[in-house]
Amino acid sequence: SQQGEEDPQALSIQEGENATMNCSYKTSINNLQWYRQNSGRGLVHLILIRSNEREKHSGRLRVTLDTSKKSSSLLITASRAADTASYFCATETGRRALTFGSGTRLQVQP
Amino acid sequence: DAGITQSPRHKVTETGTPVTLRCHQTENHRYMYWYRQDPGHGLRLIHYSYGVKDTDKGEVSDGYSVSRSKTEDFLLTLESATSSQTSVYFCAISELTGDGTEAFFGQGTRLTVV
């Protein structure tokens, strides 16, 4: 079963626009992480937000976490063509293993 | 890539044959993981290891076995490959950070079972 589910499954925007992806999860968490995957490549860690945080920024990334709703969102501001990728949320389970959502495919049109 | 190398990168095999995928890391990480990635499912954990000879099952372990005889190598074996095991397989390690753990992934192995 999937701990995290992303919404939307696919998103297409123009360069310069903002992109928002949402993630829902099922159980209590210590933290929630977001990863990016370029086509044909492994996943790359983007940002981690702890369960006691509500918002976190890193460059053009903004992550929010609502533990009461068991949901998180990832906002990419001023998107670029190079942001085209799939984005996954992940929650940490035992032995530091991660449970991933099904991902959002982001296409940024130049 | 945190010194993670997967081999082979691509493999085509026949149904019923055994297949072994290798994950090699150079930075002495204790925790290593095997995930598979299929369309619509994200990544799902197959097996993981928390030390030499210490392994445990993940969410989708049926049909797979693993071995870790030394810190740097984590092997994933499909005892008798089936078409449902056609997938992209990723190896990962985890590092402790101030906030939690961060995973680093290999480049993946694309396995096709025909």
Backbone of each chain as ProteinMPNN parsed JSONL, in Angstrom:
{"seq_chain_A": "SQQGEEDPQALSIQEGENATMNCSYKTSINNLQWYRQNSGRGLVHLILIRSNEREKHSGRLRVTLDTSKKSSSLLITASRAADTASYFCATETGRRALTFGSGTRLQVQP", "coords_chain_A": {"N_chain_A": [[0.849, -1.193, 0.0], [0.391, 2.3, -0.584], [1.96, 4.83, 1.167], [2.111, 7.532, 0.658], [0.28, 9.637, -1.46], [0.265, 11.324, -4.484], [-0.921, 14.372, -5.93], [-1.568, 16.629, -8.523], [-1.508, 13.799, -10.848], [-0.206, 14.423, -13.159], [1.185, 17.412, -14.499], [1.218, 20.313, -16.393], [2.852, 23.218, -17.257], [3.706, 26.647, -18.049], [6.936, 28.06, -18.552], [8.18, 30.043, -15.909], [5.817, 30.15, -14.513], [4.196, 29.121, -11.433], [4.403, 25.942, -9.79], [2.443, 23.597, -8.177], [2.31, 20.811, -6.105], [0.675, 18.154, -4.462], [0.545, 16.024, -1.581], [-0.639, 13.227, 0.111], [-0.771, 11.322, 3.114], [-0.848, 8.366, 5.246], [-0.254, 7.403, 7.841], [1.104, 8.295, 11.104], [3.964, 10.445, 11.166], [7.538, 11.034, 11.27], [8.968, 12.72, 9.691], [8.639, 14.292, 6.469], [9.543, 13.91, 3.133], [10.66, 15.251, -0.003], [11.387, 14.237, -3.294], [13.084, 14.42, -6.434], [12.932, 13.155, -9.745], [14.602, 12.864, -12.631], [14.082, 11.953, -16.046], [14.838, 8.608, -16.597], [16.729, 8.486, -14.61], [18.073, 8.156, -11.233], [16.483, 8.908, -8.035], [16.559, 12.132, -6.516], [17.203, 13.827, -3.556], [15.267, 16.538, -2.367], [14.111, 18.171, -0.291], [13.411, 18.183, 3.204], [10.922, 18.044, 5.66], [10.195, 18.389, 9.015], [7.983, 16.772, 11.355], [7.097, 18.579, 13.244], [7.215, 20.981, 12.031], [5.737, 23.523, 9.988], [6.132, 24.839, 7.649], [8.623, 25.143, 5.131], [11.463, 26.437, 3.461], [13.511, 26.32, 0.543], [15.583, 27.7, -1.541], [13.929, 28.019, -4.58], [11.946, 26.405, -3.742], [9.128, 25.584, -1.779], [7.807, 24.055, 0.963], [4.984, 22.78, 2.585], [3.4, 21.462, 5.504], [0.751, 19.733, 6.89], [-0.133, 18.202, 9.549], [-2.489, 17.518, 10.774], [-4.232, 17.086, 8.728], [-2.863, 15.232, 7.425], [-1.242, 15.837, 5.164], [0.815, 17.302, 2.585], [2.39, 19.91, 0.723], [4.205, 20.809, -2.198], [5.696, 23.55, -3.531], [6.926, 24.97, -6.405], [8.472, 27.78, -7.377], [8.488, 30.238, -10.002], [9.028, 28.56, -12.326], [11.265, 26.568, -14.351], [12.399, 25.244, -17.498], [14.17, 23.244, -16.907], [13.166, 22.181, -14.614], [11.461, 20.226, -15.298], [10.377, 17.063, -14.582], [9.752, 14.134, -12.556], [8.106, 14.201, -9.428], [8.276, 13.144, -6.106], [6.764, 12.411, -3.011], [7.803, 11.281, 0.215], [7.737, 9.223, 3.077], [9.234, 8.432, 6.174], [9.843, 5.243, 7.375], [10.317, 2.375, 9.495], [13.753, 1.431, 10.266], [14.926, 3.369, 8.745], [13.855, 3.233, 6.216], [12.088, 4.333, 3.288], [8.786, 5.219, 2.335], [7.163, 5.712, -0.632], [5.146, 8.004, -2.527], [3.058, 7.908, -5.495], [3.82, 9.777, -7.302], [4.184, 12.925, -9.128], [4.126, 14.007, -12.396], [5.833, 16.554, -13.823], [5.723, 18.919, -16.344], [7.414, 21.453, -17.818], [6.896, 23.942, -19.99], [8.899, 25.587, -22.357]], "CA_chain_A": [[0.0, 0.0, 0.0], [1.138, 3.523, -0.696], [1.829, 5.746, 2.273], [1.863, 8.859, 0.132], [-0.333, 9.726, -2.784], [0.427, 12.654, -5.022], [-1.983, 14.955, -6.731], [-2.103, 15.768, -9.585], [-0.586, 12.815, -11.402], [0.574, 15.114, -14.183], [0.993, 18.855, -14.476], [1.935, 20.989, -17.473], [2.789, 24.659, -17.058], [4.651, 27.436, -18.829], [8.096, 28.581, -17.834], [7.895, 31.25, -15.152], [4.666, 29.923, -13.641], [4.428, 28.31, -10.239], [3.866, 24.572, -9.83], [2.085, 23.084, -6.848], [2.006, 19.387, -6.026], [0.166, 17.784, -3.148], [0.819, 14.662, -1.14], [-1.36, 12.801, 1.312], [-0.201, 10.111, 3.691], [-1.853, 7.672, 6.032], [0.083, 7.155, 9.24], [1.889, 9.364, 11.725], [5.288, 10.52, 10.572], [8.581, 11.852, 11.901], [9.265, 13.758, 8.716], [8.192, 14.021, 5.106], [10.586, 14.353, 2.21], [10.343, 15.343, -1.425], [12.459, 13.84, -4.189], [12.891, 14.659, -7.86], [13.506, 12.148, -10.628], [14.666, 13.158, -14.06], [13.799, 10.77, -16.856], [15.914, 7.638, -16.729], [17.733, 8.663, -13.565], [17.66, 7.872, -9.866], [15.835, 10.003, -7.327], [17.43, 13.081, -5.838], [16.544, 14.466, -2.422], [15.07, 17.98, -2.504], [13.858, 18.89, 0.951], [12.802, 17.408, 4.286], [10.217, 18.847, 6.646], [9.919, 17.593, 10.215], [6.563, 16.737, 11.723], [6.753, 19.742, 14.072], [7.322, 22.175, 11.194], [4.553, 23.757, 9.141], [6.553, 25.351, 6.356], [10.064, 25.182, 4.982], [11.87, 26.968, 2.166], [14.854, 26.057, 0.061], [15.647, 28.303, -2.87], [12.606, 28.222, -5.176], [11.038, 25.386, -3.208], [8.433, 25.834, -0.516], [7.053, 22.87, 1.386], [4.121, 22.916, 3.75], [2.979, 20.203, 6.111], [-0.408, 19.815, 7.781], [-0.226, 16.866, 10.138], [-3.886, 17.225, 11.125], [-4.862, 16.579, 7.502], [-1.936, 14.264, 6.841], [-0.984, 16.263, 3.795], [1.934, 18.193, 2.348], [2.436, 20.44, -0.628], [5.484, 21.306, -2.707], [5.527, 24.658, -4.477], [8.117, 25.405, -7.135], [8.167, 29.1, -7.915], [9.209, 30.679, -11.201], [9.541, 27.297, -12.873], [12.161, 26.574, -15.511], [12.323, 24.013, -18.28], [14.994, 22.236, -16.227], [12.385, 21.588, -13.516], [10.702, 19.103, -15.846], [10.792, 15.851, -13.88], [8.722, 13.584, -11.668], [8.335, 14.579, -8.044], [7.713, 12.149, -5.201], [6.861, 12.593, -1.574], [8.199, 10.044, 0.883], [7.726, 9.258, 4.537], [10.218, 7.512, 6.724], [9.305, 4.172, 8.211], [11.353, 1.772, 10.321], [15.069, 1.149, 9.675], [15.218, 4.471, 7.81], [13.319, 2.998, 4.873], [11.128, 5.328, 2.848], [7.608, 4.821, 1.569], [6.982, 6.759, -1.624], [3.914, 8.165, -3.269], [3.104, 7.495, -6.893], [4.525, 10.817, -8.031], [3.586, 13.904, -10.039], [4.982, 14.32, -13.552], [5.773, 17.983, -14.129], [6.27, 19.329, -17.636], [7.511, 22.9, -17.908], [7.054, 24.304, -21.389], [9.726, 26.804, -22.502]], "C_chain_A": [[0.877, 1.232, 0.0], [0.898, 4.379, 0.537], [1.471, 7.126, 1.777], [1.237, 8.781, -1.241], [-0.221, 11.158, -3.252], [-0.754, 13.071, -5.88], [-1.488, 16.311, -7.24], [-1.089, 14.721, -10.036], [0.32, 13.443, -12.443], [0.2, 16.579, -14.195], [1.837, 19.469, -15.585], [1.754, 22.482, -17.317], [3.791, 25.337, -17.988], [5.806, 27.884, -17.932], [7.731, 29.894, -17.139], [6.698, 31.112, -14.226], [5.098, 29.12, -12.412], [3.782, 26.942, -10.4], [3.609, 24.111, -8.404], [1.695, 21.62, -6.94], [1.61, 19.059, -4.596], [0.422, 16.318, -2.86], [-0.023, 14.376, 0.091], [-0.737, 11.509, 1.819], [-1.152, 9.572, 4.739], [-1.528, 7.564, 7.513], [0.853, 8.337, 9.815], [3.321, 9.297, 11.211], [6.253, 11.271, 11.477], [8.972, 13.002, 10.978], [8.69, 13.354, 7.374], [9.226, 14.628, 4.169], [10.038, 14.427, 0.797], [11.601, 15.019, -2.23], [12.072, 14.189, -5.618], [13.558, 13.537, -8.644], [13.443, 12.644, -12.059], [14.546, 11.853, -14.834], [15.021, 9.869, -16.95], [16.974, 7.713, -15.648], [17.191, 8.213, -12.215], [17.035, 9.095, -9.214], [16.87, 10.854, -6.613], [16.641, 13.79, -4.743], [16.451, 15.971, -2.636], [14.991, 18.671, -1.151], [13.169, 17.957, 1.935], [12.128, 18.376, 5.235], [9.86, 17.95, 7.823], [8.452, 17.704, 10.591], [6.147, 17.932, 12.569], [6.938, 21.065, 13.32], [6.082, 22.309, 10.331], [4.964, 24.209, 7.746], [8.08, 25.39, 6.334], [10.397, 25.649, 3.568], [13.277, 26.51, 1.836], [14.938, 26.573, -1.372], [14.266, 28.598, -3.422], [11.572, 27.217, -4.689], [10.426, 25.854, -1.895], [7.594, 24.608, -0.204], [6.209, 23.241, 2.591], [3.713, 21.532, 4.233], [1.821, 20.472, 7.051], [-0.623, 18.421, 8.358], [-1.657, 16.513, 10.528], [-4.634, 16.662, 9.926], [-4.01, 15.508, 6.838], [-1.664, 14.613, 5.372], [0.191, 17.235, 3.76], [1.808, 18.744, 0.938], [3.84, 20.932, -0.94], [5.175, 22.367, -3.747], [6.885, 24.962, -5.09], [7.773, 26.74, -7.765], [9.022, 29.394, -9.145], [9.849, 29.497, -11.918], [10.372, 27.516, -14.133], [12.0, 25.264, -16.255], [13.102, 22.886, -17.598], [14.282, 21.607, -15.026], [11.522, 20.427, -13.997], [11.244, 17.802, -15.274], [9.561, 15.263, -13.202], [9.108, 13.903, -10.233], [7.576, 13.617, -7.137], [7.814, 12.642, -3.757], [7.204, 11.241, -0.948], [8.149, 10.249, 2.383], [8.634, 8.157, 5.062], [9.541, 6.497, 7.628], [10.451, 3.563, 9.016], [12.634, 1.52, 9.547], [15.411, 2.152, 8.593], [14.711, 4.208, 6.397], [12.268, 4.054, 4.56], [9.971, 4.67, 2.119], [7.242, 5.976, 0.673], [5.555, 6.815, -2.135], [4.13, 7.805, -4.722], [3.653, 8.587, -7.803], [3.66, 11.732, -8.872], [4.578, 14.173, -11.157], [4.779, 15.784, -13.926], [6.446, 18.241, -15.466], [6.259, 20.842, -17.663], [7.836, 23.253, -19.352], [7.867, 25.597, -21.509], [8.987, 27.916, -23.238]], "O_chain_A": [[1.988, 1.207, 0.529], [-0.249, 4.625, 0.909], [0.645, 7.818, 2.371], [1.62, 7.96, -2.074], [-0.561, 12.093, -2.527], [-1.468, 12.253, -6.461], [-1.011, 17.1, -6.424], [0.072, 14.77, -9.632], [1.475, 13.045, -12.594], [-0.946, 16.947, -13.936], [3.028, 19.18, -15.701], [0.625, 22.968, -17.252], [4.612, 24.68, -18.628], [5.654, 28.057, -16.722], [7.055, 30.746, -17.717], [6.569, 31.866, -13.261], [6.181, 28.537, -12.357], [2.752, 26.799, -11.059], [4.474, 24.231, -7.536], [0.854, 21.239, -7.754], [2.15, 19.621, -3.643], [0.505, 15.487, -3.765], [-0.103, 15.198, 1.004], [-0.237, 10.701, 1.037], [-2.139, 10.22, 5.089], [-2.427, 7.625, 8.352], [1.208, 9.267, 9.092], [3.823, 8.226, 10.867], [5.839, 12.046, 12.34], [9.267, 14.108, 11.43], [8.301, 12.203, 7.174], [9.717, 15.734, 4.399], [9.072, 13.746, 0.452], [12.706, 15.454, -1.906], [10.892, 14.246, -5.965], [14.612, 13.033, -8.258], [12.364, 12.821, -12.624], [14.875, 10.782, -14.324], [16.103, 10.311, -17.335], [18.016, 7.067, -15.76], [16.002, 7.927, -12.073], [17.058, 10.189, -9.779], [17.909, 10.367, -6.168], [15.542, 14.29, -4.983], [17.425, 16.609, -3.036], [15.712, 19.635, -0.893], [12.434, 17.052, 1.54], [12.695, 19.414, 5.577], [9.289, 16.875, 7.641], [7.767, 18.639, 10.178], [4.964, 18.27, 12.612], [6.829, 22.14, 13.91], [5.451, 21.311, 9.984], [4.238, 23.992, 6.776], [8.736, 25.631, 7.348], [9.709, 25.306, 2.606], [14.119, 26.334, 2.717], [14.421, 25.947, -2.297], [13.502, 29.345, -2.809], [10.445, 27.192, -5.182], [11.093, 26.428, -1.033], [6.772, 24.181, -1.014], [6.668, 23.931, 3.501], [3.688, 20.567, 3.47], [1.906, 21.347, 7.914], [-1.231, 17.564, 7.717], [-2.003, 15.334, 10.604], [-5.556, 15.861, 10.08], [-4.392, 14.947, 5.812], [-1.838, 13.788, 4.475], [0.516, 17.892, 4.748], [1.197, 18.124, 0.068], [4.562, 21.406, -0.063], [4.474, 22.108, -4.726], [7.866, 25.183, -4.38], [6.874, 26.819, -8.602], [10.125, 28.868, -9.301], [11.067, 29.447, -12.091], [10.207, 28.494, -14.862], [11.514, 24.282, -15.694], [12.732, 21.716, -17.702], [14.751, 20.606, -14.485], [10.919, 19.724, -13.187], [12.417, 17.474, -15.454], [8.469, 15.828, -13.27], [10.285, 13.878, -9.871], [6.404, 13.316, -7.361], [8.825, 13.213, -3.347], [6.922, 10.19, -1.524], [8.48, 11.321, 2.89], [8.771, 7.094, 4.456], [8.772, 6.848, 8.523], [11.477, 4.22, 9.191], [12.615, 1.409, 8.321], [16.107, 1.824, 7.633], [15.11, 4.908, 5.466], [11.636, 4.601, 5.464], [10.148, 3.697, 1.385], [7.031, 7.094, 1.144], [4.849, 5.807, -2.17], [5.233, 7.445, -5.133], [3.925, 8.325, -8.975], [2.555, 11.372, -9.277], [5.731, 14.523, -10.904], [3.679, 16.193, -14.299], [7.586, 17.837, -15.693], [5.198, 21.454, -17.542], [8.9, 22.914, -19.87], [7.563, 26.586, -20.843], [9.541, 28.997, -23.44]]}, "seq_chain_B": "DAGITQSPRHKVTETGTPVTLRCHQTENHRYMYWYRQDPGHGLRLIHYSYGVKDTDKGEVSDGYSVSRSKTEDFLLTLESATSSQTSVYFCAISELTGDGTEAFFGQGTRLTVV", "coords_chain_B": {"N_chain_B": [[25.824, 10.766, -6.746], [26.486, 9.547, -4.383], [28.447, 7.594, -4.408], [27.33, 5.19, -5.367], [26.907, 2.348, -7.261], [25.219, 0.565, -9.691], [24.811, -2.634, -11.156], [23.87, -5.063, -13.645], [23.174, -2.244, -15.873], [21.184, -2.527, -17.689], [19.121, -5.286, -18.485], [17.977, -8.145, -20.157], [16.069, -10.958, -19.742], [15.035, -14.408, -19.632], [11.862, -15.838, -18.787], [11.743, -17.696, -15.798], [14.443, -17.966, -15.379], [17.27, -17.462, -13.18], [18.252, -14.331, -11.761], [20.645, -11.93, -10.876], [21.126, -8.849, -9.365], [23.396, -6.225, -8.769], [24.502, -4.028, -6.227], [26.768, -1.607, -5.436], [28.591, 0.194, -3.074], [30.717, 2.858, -2.019], [31.197, 4.202, 0.313], [30.925, 3.176, 2.844], [28.396, 2.903, 4.026], [25.918, 1.909, 6.342], [23.198, 1.214, 6.038], [21.311, -0.143, 3.435], [19.233, -0.4, 0.515], [16.781, -1.968, -1.592], [14.664, -1.019, -4.144], [11.784, -1.211, -6.28], [10.497, 0.214, -9.267], [7.543, 0.979, -10.781], [5.216, 1.955, -13.312], [2.753, 4.175, -12.112], [2.989, 3.309, -9.51], [4.992, 4.452, -8.047], [7.924, 4.162, -6.025], [8.641, 1.06, -4.57], [9.491, -0.738, -1.673], [11.661, -3.478, -1.603], [13.609, -5.193, -0.303], [15.777, -4.65, 2.514], [18.873, -3.733, 4.102], [20.599, -3.634, 7.174], [23.127, -3.935, 7.942], [26.088, -5.996, 7.658], [25.155, -9.165, 6.701], [22.705, -8.739, 7.872], [19.481, -8.491, 7.106], [16.204, -7.567, 5.894], [12.694, -7.929, 5.078], [10.811, -6.018, 2.716], [7.999, -4.203, 1.44], [7.284, -5.544, -0.946], [8.419, -8.241, -1.225], [8.15, -10.867, -2.102], [9.364, -13.48, -4.125], [11.872, -12.507, -4.34], [15.256, -12.437, -3.158], [17.932, -11.465, -0.968], [21.381, -10.639, -0.364], [24.067, -9.819, 1.783], [27.193, -9.842, 2.154], [29.4, -8.343, 2.587], [30.144, -4.969, 3.554], [30.088, -3.17, 1.387], [28.646, -4.272, -0.734], [25.45, -5.15, -1.949], [23.296, -7.532, -2.841], [20.672, -8.376, -5.046], [18.507, -10.953, -5.757], [16.561, -12.577, -8.126], [14.934, -15.41, -7.923], [13.611, -17.06, -9.767], [12.819, -15.696, -12.496], [9.939, -13.77, -13.356], [7.417, -12.425, -15.57], [6.106, -10.405, -14.283], [8.029, -9.239, -12.804], [9.392, -7.567, -14.39], [10.741, -4.454, -14.474], [12.04, -1.326, -13.167], [14.835, -1.251, -11.186], [16.031, 0.087, -8.204], [18.774, 0.855, -6.195], [19.569, 2.033, -2.946], [21.079, 4.114, -0.435], [21.113, 5.293, 2.963], [21.599, 8.331, 4.723], [22.281, 9.875, 7.829], [20.967, 12.993, 8.755], [20.757, 16.302, 10.215], [18.04, 16.63, 10.552], [16.819, 14.233, 10.037], [16.758, 11.344, 8.015], [18.365, 11.01, 4.843], [17.982, 9.812, 1.617], [20.028, 8.341, -0.867], [20.299, 7.541, -4.239], [21.083, 4.937, -6.589], [21.67, 4.685, -10.175], [19.876, 3.002, -11.296], [18.554, -0.131, -12.55], [17.351, -1.468, -15.429], [15.221, -4.013, -15.908], [14.07, -6.533, -17.985], [11.812, -9.094, -18.375], [11.24, -11.725, -20.41]], "CA_chain_B": [[25.271, 9.44, -6.527], [26.971, 9.029, -3.117], [29.286, 6.426, -4.618], [26.511, 3.992, -5.561], [26.973, 1.814, -8.614], [24.379, -0.606, -9.92], [25.141, -3.388, -12.356], [24.032, -4.279, -14.872], [22.241, -1.132, -16.023], [20.067, -3.064, -18.453], [19.201, -6.734, -18.67], [16.818, -8.871, -20.661], [16.217, -12.345, -19.345], [13.864, -15.222, -19.941], [11.068, -16.32, -17.663], [12.228, -18.898, -15.151], [15.892, -17.938, -15.128], [17.681, -16.645, -12.028], [18.909, -13.07, -12.098], [21.213, -11.22, -9.729], [21.497, -7.451, -9.552], [24.4, -5.851, -7.775], [24.631, -2.647, -5.79], [28.065, -1.409, -4.813], [28.782, 1.546, -2.538], [32.114, 3.064, -1.663], [31.315, 5.118, 1.443], [30.792, 2.471, 4.115], [27.086, 3.112, 4.625], [25.391, 0.716, 6.995], [21.862, 0.889, 5.548], [21.141, -0.213, 1.984], [17.849, -0.728, 0.166], [16.385, -2.237, -2.972], [13.311, -0.629, -4.507], [11.394, -1.34, -7.675], [9.651, 1.314, -9.714], [6.625, 0.628, -11.86], [4.287, 3.064, -13.608], [1.58, 4.269, -11.253], [3.234, 2.798, -8.164], [6.131, 5.052, -7.378], [8.935, 3.18, -5.643], [8.215, 0.157, -3.501], [10.631, -1.364, -1.026], [11.725, -4.927, -1.767], [14.369, -5.66, 0.854], [16.784, -3.704, 2.972], [19.92, -4.295, 4.954], [21.078, -2.696, 8.175], [24.479, -4.33, 8.28], [26.523, -7.237, 7.023], [24.34, -10.343, 7.011], [21.447, -8.32, 8.49], [18.544, -8.032, 6.079], [14.799, -7.743, 6.241], [11.793, -7.801, 3.943], [10.031, -4.822, 2.534], [6.593, -4.325, 1.054], [7.057, -6.429, -2.095], [9.587, -9.108, -1.183], [7.901, -12.191, -2.666], [10.078, -13.761, -5.368], [13.191, -11.885, -4.272], [16.105, -12.647, -1.993], [19.066, -10.552, -0.942], [22.52, -11.037, 0.45], [25.047, -8.773, 2.046], [28.325, -10.52, 2.783], [30.332, -7.292, 2.962], [29.465, -3.681, 3.672], [29.957, -2.408, 0.152], [27.832, -4.918, -1.762], [24.105, -5.623, -1.598], [22.843, -8.246, -4.029], [19.257, -8.725, -5.157], [18.36, -12.111, -6.629], [15.264, -13.098, -8.533], [15.241, -16.845, -7.989], [13.038, -17.573, -11.012], [12.211, -14.459, -12.978], [8.613, -13.787, -13.979], [7.146, -11.206, -16.332], [5.664, -9.363, -13.341], [9.217, -8.631, -12.219], [9.879, -6.544, -15.299], [10.66, -3.221, -13.705], [13.309, -0.638, -12.941], [15.249, -1.517, -9.819], [16.921, 1.092, -7.658], [19.455, 0.658, -4.933], [19.723, 3.291, -2.222], [21.638, 4.13, 0.912], [20.577, 6.426, 3.721], [22.524, 9.059, 5.584], [21.644, 10.67, 8.874], [21.193, 14.423, 8.74], [20.28, 16.896, 11.454], [16.585, 16.563, 10.618], [16.309, 12.876, 9.798], [17.64, 10.641, 7.094], [18.268, 11.36, 3.437], [18.335, 8.67, 0.78], [20.758, 8.558, -2.117], [19.939, 6.44, -5.119], [21.84, 4.603, -7.772], [21.092, 5.085, -11.462], [18.812, 2.085, -11.662], [18.736, -1.246, -13.479], [16.12, -1.784, -16.149], [15.14, -5.452, -16.128], [12.939, -6.997, -18.789], [11.669, -10.543, -18.343], [10.43, -12.076, -21.594]], "C_chain_B": [[25.768, 8.799, -5.238], [27.752, 7.737, -3.306], [28.517, 5.141, -4.797], [26.55, 3.585, -7.021], [26.101, 0.577, -8.708], [24.841, -1.306, -11.198], [24.291, -4.653, -12.434], [23.065, -3.106, -14.903], [21.006, -1.567, -16.803], [20.246, -4.572, -18.565], [17.876, -7.246, -19.194], [17.045, -10.341, -20.341], [14.931, -13.098, -19.655], [13.153, -15.653, -18.656], [11.647, -17.62, -17.114], [13.715, -18.919, -14.853], [16.194, -17.13, -13.869], [18.428, -15.41, -12.503], [19.439, -12.443, -10.815], [21.611, -9.813, -10.131], [22.431, -7.058, -8.421], [24.343, -4.36, -7.496], [25.926, -2.53, -5.014], [28.181, 0.026, -4.328], [30.188, 1.66, -1.963], [32.292, 3.861, -0.378], [30.925, 4.502, 2.775], [29.449, 2.724, 4.823], [26.541, 1.808, 5.179], [24.077, 0.267, 6.357], [21.825, 0.93, 4.014], [19.765, -0.787, 1.665], [17.743, -1.107, -1.304], [14.92, -1.853, -3.128], [13.051, -1.037, -5.944], [10.432, -0.21, -8.014], [8.845, 0.872, -10.911], [5.675, 1.788, -12.088], [3.078, 3.036, -12.683], [1.791, 3.812, -9.823], [4.351, 3.512, -7.436], [7.199, 4.006, -7.123], [8.401, 2.345, -4.486], [9.412, -0.611, -2.983], [10.561, -2.88, -1.147], [12.381, -5.569, -0.534], [15.302, -4.55, 1.291], [17.765, -4.406, 3.882], [20.385, -3.224, 5.929], [22.446, -3.12, 8.712], [24.825, -5.623, 7.568], [25.728, -8.403, 7.595], [23.028, -10.004, 7.727], [20.531, -7.736, 7.427], [17.123, -8.256, 6.553], [13.944, -7.458, 5.012], [11.113, -6.447, 3.934], [8.631, -5.164, 2.088], [6.341, -5.378, -0.014], [8.201, -7.424, -2.227], [9.383, -10.481, -1.834], [8.615, -12.365, -3.994], [11.48, -13.19, -5.409], [13.941, -12.353, -3.026], [17.287, -11.698, -2.087], [20.193, -11.172, -0.13], [23.459, -9.856, 0.611], [26.176, -9.397, 2.851], [29.433, -9.538, 3.151], [29.63, -5.948, 2.848], [29.165, -3.055, 2.324], [29.015, -3.015, -0.88], [26.514, -5.44, -1.217], [23.515, -6.231, -2.866], [21.353, -8.565, -3.932], [19.132, -9.857, -6.16], [16.895, -12.42, -6.87], [15.488, -14.577, -8.781], [14.779, -17.466, -9.303], [12.205, -16.44, -11.603], [10.85, -14.686, -13.632], [8.377, -12.45, -14.679], [6.711, -10.065, -15.418], [6.848, -8.685, -12.645], [9.951, -7.721, -13.214], [9.664, -5.191, -14.642], [12.0, -2.504, -13.78], [13.638, -0.78, -11.466], [16.273, -0.465, -9.378], [17.495, 0.635, -6.333], [19.604, 2.016, -4.261], [20.468, 3.056, -0.928], [20.987, 5.279, 1.658], [21.662, 7.024, 4.598], [21.747, 9.833, 6.628], [21.989, 12.135, 8.689], [20.697, 14.989, 10.066], [18.788, 16.74, 11.655], [16.027, 15.148, 10.516], [17.285, 12.144, 8.901], [17.36, 11.081, 5.665], [18.743, 10.169, 2.639], [19.066, 9.134, -0.461], [20.577, 7.307, -2.964], [20.987, 6.203, -6.187], [21.074, 4.971, -9.023], [19.998, 4.148, -11.939], [19.26, 0.986, -12.611], [17.395, -1.54, -14.124], [16.137, -3.255, -16.508], [13.883, -5.785, -16.913], [12.941, -8.513, -18.765], [10.719, -10.936, -19.471], [10.033, -13.551, -21.575]], "O_chain_B": [[25.504, 7.619, -5.008], [27.716, 6.867, -2.435], [29.01, 4.081, -4.411], [26.26, 4.388, -7.908], [26.227, -0.347, -7.905], [25.209, -0.664, -12.182], [24.011, -5.263, -11.402], [22.211, -2.997, -14.023], [19.914, -1.037, -16.598], [21.359, -5.073, -18.719], [16.804, -6.842, -18.744], [18.103, -10.894, -20.642], [13.884, -12.501, -19.907], [13.766, -15.806, -17.599], [11.995, -18.527, -17.869], [14.193, -19.805, -14.145], [15.449, -16.21, -13.531], [19.139, -15.438, -13.507], [18.756, -12.431, -9.791], [22.333, -9.608, -11.106], [22.28, -7.493, -7.28], [24.161, -3.543, -8.399], [26.156, -3.264, -4.053], [27.905, 0.965, -5.075], [30.765, 0.683, -1.485], [33.424, 4.17, -0.004], [30.627, 5.219, 3.73], [29.377, 2.754, 6.051], [26.682, 0.746, 4.572], [23.864, -0.928, 6.157], [22.249, 1.902, 3.389], [19.205, -1.56, 2.443], [18.508, -0.634, -2.145], [14.057, -2.288, -2.366], [13.983, -1.19, -6.734], [9.664, 0.256, -7.172], [9.394, 0.444, -11.926], [5.362, 2.528, -11.155], [2.455, 1.991, -12.495], [0.879, 3.91, -9.001], [4.626, 3.184, -6.281], [7.365, 3.073, -7.909], [7.79, 2.864, -3.551], [10.247, -1.078, -3.757], [9.539, -3.492, -0.837], [11.772, -6.376, 0.168], [15.583, -3.623, 0.531], [17.524, -5.513, 4.365], [20.546, -2.06, 5.563], [22.858, -2.711, 9.797], [23.97, -6.262, 6.954], [25.647, -8.591, 8.809], [22.312, -10.914, 8.146], [20.764, -6.641, 6.915], [16.867, -9.024, 7.481], [14.391, -6.84, 4.045], [10.875, -5.826, 4.97], [8.135, -6.266, 2.324], [5.301, -6.037, 0.001], [8.883, -7.442, -3.251], [10.359, -11.186, -2.09], [8.502, -11.523, -4.885], [12.199, -13.365, -6.393], [13.342, -12.626, -1.985], [17.602, -11.189, -3.163], [19.992, -12.087, 0.668], [23.622, -9.025, -0.282], [26.115, -9.469, 4.078], [30.312, -9.87, 3.946], [28.64, -5.812, 2.13], [28.098, -2.47, 2.136], [28.62, -2.325, -1.82], [26.465, -6.082, -0.168], [23.266, -5.527, -3.844], [20.849, -8.966, -2.883], [19.599, -9.737, -7.293], [16.098, -12.512, -5.936], [16.157, -14.956, -9.743], [15.476, -18.3, -9.882], [11.04, -16.255, -11.251], [10.643, -15.658, -14.359], [9.063, -11.466, -14.403], [6.921, -8.894, -15.737], [6.675, -7.669, -11.973], [11.008, -7.175, -12.9], [8.54, -4.829, -14.295], [12.959, -2.999, -14.371], [12.818, -0.466, -10.603], [17.238, -0.174, -10.084], [16.793, 0.103, -5.473], [19.75, 3.034, -4.938], [20.488, 1.947, -0.393], [20.372, 6.149, 1.042], [22.518, 6.323, 5.136], [20.681, 10.38, 6.345], [23.151, 12.488, 8.491], [20.266, 14.239, 10.941], [18.31, 16.718, 12.789], [14.875, 14.907, 10.877], [18.498, 12.311, 9.02], [16.243, 11.477, 5.332], [19.781, 9.581, 2.942], [18.761, 10.183, -1.029], [20.687, 6.18, -2.482], [21.68, 7.119, -6.629], [19.966, 5.502, -8.951], [19.273, 4.463, -12.882], [20.214, 1.148, -13.372], [16.417, -1.828, -13.435], [16.958, -3.7, -17.31], [12.779, -5.376, -16.553], [13.944, -9.147, -19.093], [9.554, -10.538, -19.489], [9.354, -14.02, -22.488]]}, "name": "protein", "num_of_chains": 2, "seq": "SQQGEEDPQALSIQEGENATMNCSYKTSINNLQWYRQNSGRGLVHLILIRSNEREKHSGRLRVTLDTSKKSSSLLITASRAADTASYFCATETGRRALTFGSGTRLQVQPDAGITQSPRHKVTETGTPVTLRCHQTENHRYMYWYRQDPGHGLRLIHYSYGVKDTDKGEVSDGYSVSRSKTEDFLLTLESATSSQTSVYFCAISELTGDGTEAFFGQGTRLTVV"}
